[in-house]
Amino acid sequence: MEETKKRMLSGIQPSGDLHLGNYLGAIKNWADRADEFECYYFMADMHTITVRQTPADLRKRSINQLAQYIACGLDPEKNVLFLQSHVPQHAQLSWVLSCYTMFGELSRMTQFKDKSAKHKDNINAGLFTYPVLMAADILLYQPDYVPVGEDQKQHVELTRNIAQRFNSIYGDVFKIPEPYISKMGARIYGLTTPGEKMSKSIPEGCVFLMDDPDTIARKFKRAVTDSDSVNPVRYDRENKPGVANLMNIYATLTGKSFEEIEKEFEGKGYGVFKPAVGEAVIETLRPIREEADRLIKDKAYLDDIYRQGAERASYIANKTLRKVYKKVGFYQI
Ligand code: TYM
């Protein structure tokens, strides 16, 4: 039976603490699928150094993020959890694929444009070739699906193009993966900037998984809405983006539809609605925070998971890499 399961793979950069966007856009969807799919999830630490990091912080976040993955429901028995830099095949395949990726394609990537605008003093080659490493991350494992938030769709599409180009020259080496984007949490916006995706770079509008309840309540109280006092809680993405974002968060957490939410808060103002959304978030994150806090203390356990994860991941990754090396003409001994 094992052999027939479809495969899923995804990753998150340990570039900051995990936040509600990562959780609702990615991890929550992964955790629900462990029985249905064969799952590989990793911390993309090699991607993280495209932007300058403090080494001690990166090291700490790389292990804390594993604790948080597990606390979010990713059972290490059912999912292969690993750190990207522990599996050297990522860098190895990335080099080969970079020779099958065009300069023009990489120049069109919106994340590159955004990040190079933000980090003008450090527009390094890694930032530019970042999507090639991401293609290698994915293609090494021959996954059927790559569950990501909306913002990563362009990178997965580029991965498909690279794989198709390679396959058209060498035959069926890579499986062509599908992006897997959930309808609900695909794009969570910042609480203070409802026009921009929630991200750690605007911490006051970003809810971190490890935030304590008071901090979360305060962030929701300050969430940007609008001055509509007649019919406040109404889903209108265009004209009421802040409210739509809060409704989306609430709907994703409670399973309620937008109509049900509109009914629930009929005749009530934002003074009732915003704390209610905050409360739903607090209650969802409470057990995650507590479990992560507990796990972080058991470093030997976490190291062991990383060790086993790297072993299992390398086994699969190596099979693909060998095939690729052979196809492109590298002499085998
Ligand atoms: P990263 O680390 O920025 O984000 C990790 C995941 O969280 C999703 N996400 C969001 N979803 C909804 N709303 C938001 N505000 C939000 N912010 C982040 C992202 O879409 C992503 O799914 N390049 C990737 C990491 C990566 C990767 C891979 C992913 C490296 N290699 C291979 C998949 C497969 C990134 O920077 O995601």
Residues whose N, C-alpha, C, O or C-beta is under 5 A from the ligand:
A	BS01	TYM	L9 S10 G11 I12 Q13 G21 N22 G25 A26 A44 H47 M134 D137 I138 P147 V148 G149 E150 D151 Q152 G185 A186 R187 I188 Y189 K197 M198
